[in-house]
Amino acid sequence: MGKIIAIANQKGGVGKTTTAVNVAASMAATKRKVLLIDLDPQGNATMGSGVDKYNVDNTCYELLIEEKPIDEVIIKETSGKYHLIAGNSDITAAEIKLMEVFAREVRLRNALAPVKNYYDYIFIDCPPSLNQLTVNAMAAADSVLVPMQCEYYALEGLTALMDTIKKLASVVNPQLKIEGVLRTMYDPRNRLANDVSEQLKRHFGDQVYRTVIPRNVRLAEAPSFGTPAMYYDKSSTGAKAYLALAGEILRRGKANQVAK
């Protein structure tokens, strides 16, 4: 059975979309079947996958509002070697229209049901806010991966996000859990970053991934070329870090299966 992971943080600029694109590409490189869903109206994950967000026939809008069959919405050719459901500014209208429909919280869950078992992993790039789109992602997901920077207000914001996830779990998805906390844009020369990193590990223990995503020029450059970092510069520290993250996610998944 496939696993659905929402990549979410209410705070913007934490490397959420970078993580979505690069972990999807890294998983696909391990020969897993991967689907990436761009649920952010900015459409950055779509562009970072080598797909022009301005010239796509179907996006998450058609999936959620017009309820087109998911097979008609999936784009199978991307620069990251994974499948994609695109996102663009049309999704803003979807958020508004969702307020008027019945069972709006589970539209995405229901839409993904026919293909969930086809894919090994489905990643959802959520918008940087707690809105109806994010609620849909949380309702559909098995778990939430939280990217965050090790900065001054990080712990307070992360604690608030964890509380939000727990509340959503109690209302729309009792099976929802934390997949892991990922430290992004990390600079080990920065004393504050190291201090916050240690606090994270004390507060959240094994939920914090061992893999750390460094500040890396290649990670920042790759989206402008419409490709994940591993296909832009596979020798870069950023590309290697996301491959390591994919390996860690796979190992955790196997360990959890054994534990069950």
Summary of the structure (lengths in Angstrom):
residues: 260
radius of gyration: 17.1
end to end distance: 14.8
largest distance: 51.1
contacts: 902
relative contact order: 0.18
helix: 50%
strand: 17%
